[in-house]
Amino acid sequence: MVIPEQLIENCRKVPERRRWLNALPALLDQLTDRWSLCVRAPFDHANVTCSWVAPVVRADGMAAVLKLGMPHMEGADEIQGLRFWNGDPTVQLLEADDELGAMLLERCQPDDMLRSEPEEKWDRVIATLLKRLWRRPAQHDVPHFRHLSVMLESWSHEALAQVEHWPDAGLVRHGLQLFQELSKPSPEDKLLATDLHAAMSCGPSGNRGWSSTPNRSSGTQRLI
């Protein structure tokens, strides 16, 4: 089994991730059998840092992508987010195993990615996607998603642990204060996708327009 070096590196320092990495071959065999997949060589580029991702072909001949997510806080709500958006404006979630962090996804071709378009087009497409992504979930959906304040609190703890490396302590403390103030819960909260950029957006499919493809954090949904 081929595993990208960057993914291996990101697993080395955390015991839970090392265990996940060691179990990855068996996990792949399990899902290949369960979902009747023919698996190709995995993707290995700069964006493959927190998941093992490979093109696959289903028994019916349909091309798809298998994504096995490394355990990490930012990706915890990815599957639930894809279910919530249900292909609008994300790629379709074809199969999933929440416990294993495994997803079978609609496949986008690399040459259909927004990053292959002229750069002046990127902002217009991303802005359009954001408008389609920002929705207020129904009350029964809210418990599936952590609030943005939870994510920002985690990032703040990480920053405070590195205080001796701050080049401008006043600026950093002001930023952390803004994190706390701007992320307070509100009745107007909506679902938010993060890390949405040209490398994670694929071209129009039928009448659907541009779509977002999940990676380590763009599939991490929070309320804001």
N, C-alpha and C positions, 0 to 999 in steps of 0.2 A: 504494500500500500504506500503510495507516494503522499507525503505530508509536507506542505510548504514550510520552509525554514522559519519564516516570520511567525507562523502559527506555533511552531515548536518552541520558539524563543518566548512567546507570550504565555506559554503554559509552564515553563520551567520553575518559576519562582512561587507558584501557588499550589499547595498540595491538592486541592480539589481539581484544579485544571490538569495536573500531572496524572491523576487517576483517570480523568476523562480521556486524556491523550492515549494512555495505555490501553483503554477499552475501545478506542476508536475502530480498530480493525474488526472486532467482533460486532460492534454496533453497525458498521457498514454491511457486514454479511447478513445481519438480522433484517435490516430494512430493505436490502436488495431482494431478499426472498419474500418478505411480506408484501412489498409493493411491486414485485415482478419487474425489476429494473435491469437494464444493461448499462453498466456504469463506464464512462469514459475517463480519461486522465483528468485530474482535478485542475481547476484554475489556480495559477500561481503568479500573482502580480502584486503590486504595492497595496491594493485594497483588500487582499486576503490576509487578514491579521487576527481575526477572532472566530473564524468558522472554517470548516472544511467544506468546500463547494465544488461540485463537479457536474458537467452535463450528463444526462442520462436519457435513455429511450425506454418508454413503457412498453408493455406487452402488446398494446394496440398500435404501436408505431409512433406514438406521440412523443415529440422531443420535450424534455423538461429539465429542471435543475434540482439536484439534491443538495440540501444545505444542512449541515450538522453543526449546531452552534456550541461554541466553547462556553462553559459556565462563566457568566460575568453579569454584573449588576445592570449595565446599560442595555443588555439584550433581553432582559427578563420578560418584557411584555410584547415581544415581537410577534409571536404567533397570534395572540389575542388581537393585536392591532390589525394584522392582515385579515383576520376574520371580520373585524368590525368594518373595514373599508370594502372588503369583498370585491376586489378588483377595480375599484373606482376611488382614486386613480392609481392604485398599486397593481403589481402583478398578481395574478390569481394564486391563491393557496389551494393546491390540488389535494394534498394529504398532509397530515401533521401528527406528531406525537409530542404532546406537551411535556411529558415527564422526561423524554430523551432530548428535547430541544431540537427535534428533527423536522424538516420541512421539505415537501416536494412542491416545487414552484413552477409556474408558467415560465417558459424560457424566452429570454430576449437575446438576440444575436449581438455580439460585440460591436459590429459595424452599424448597429441601430442606436447606439448610445449617444446621448446628447453631446458628450465631449468630442464626438467626431464632427459636430456642426460648428459653424463659425462662432467665435466666442461672444460676439455681440448678441447672439440669439439666446444664450444661456439664461440671462437674468429674466427675460420675458417668459420663457418656458417655466422656470422655477417659480416665478411669482404666480403664474396660472395654476401650477400644481398645488402651491400652498393654499390658495383660495379654495380648492376642491378638497384638500385634506382637513382644513380647520372646520370641524363640526362639533356640535354639542351632543355628546352621547346620551342615549336614553338612560333613565335612572337605574335600570337593572344592569346596564353595562358599566356604570361608574366603578363598582368594586373591582373590576378586572384590571384597572389601571392605577398605578401609583401617581401621586401628584408631583408636579414639577419641583415643588419645594423639597421633596425627598431626595431627588437627584442633586439639586444644588447644595443641600446640606452635606451630602457625601463628598462632593467636589470641594466644599469649603474645608472639611476635615483634612482632605488631602493637601490643600494649600497650606493650612496651618501647621501641618507636619513638616513643611519645607520652609519655615519662616526664615531660617538662616540664609537661604538662597534668594530671598526677595531683593531685587535690585532697587525697588522703590516701595518701602513698607507702607507709606501713607497711601499711595495709589492702590496697592493690593487690598488694604483694609477697607478703603472706600468701596472698592469693587465687591468685596464680600458683604458689606453692608447693603449694597444695592441688590445683591443676590437675595438676601433675606427679605427686603422690603417689597421687591417686585414680584416675588413668587408666592405671596400670600393668597390663600384660596379666595375665590370670588364666585358669586352665583352665575356669572357670565363665563365661567371656565369652559374651554373647548379642548378637544383632543388635538395634540400637537405631535407631528413627526419631526425628528431632528436629523442633522447631518444629511440634509437633502441637497445634492449638488449634481453637477453635470455627469460625473462618473457613475451616479446612481439613478439615472433617469434614462428610460429607453423610448424609442420612437413610436409613432402612432401605430396602433393595431386595429384595423377595421375602423369603426366610428368612435373608438374610445379615446383617441388623442394620446398625448404623452403620458407615460406611467412612471411611477416611482418603483425602484427595485430595492429590497431591503439589504442592508449590510449590518455591520456590528452595532450601529446606533440609529440608522435611519428608520429601522423597524422598532425602535424603542419608543413606546407611546407614553406620553404623560398628559396630564391636564394642566392647562394654563389659562 
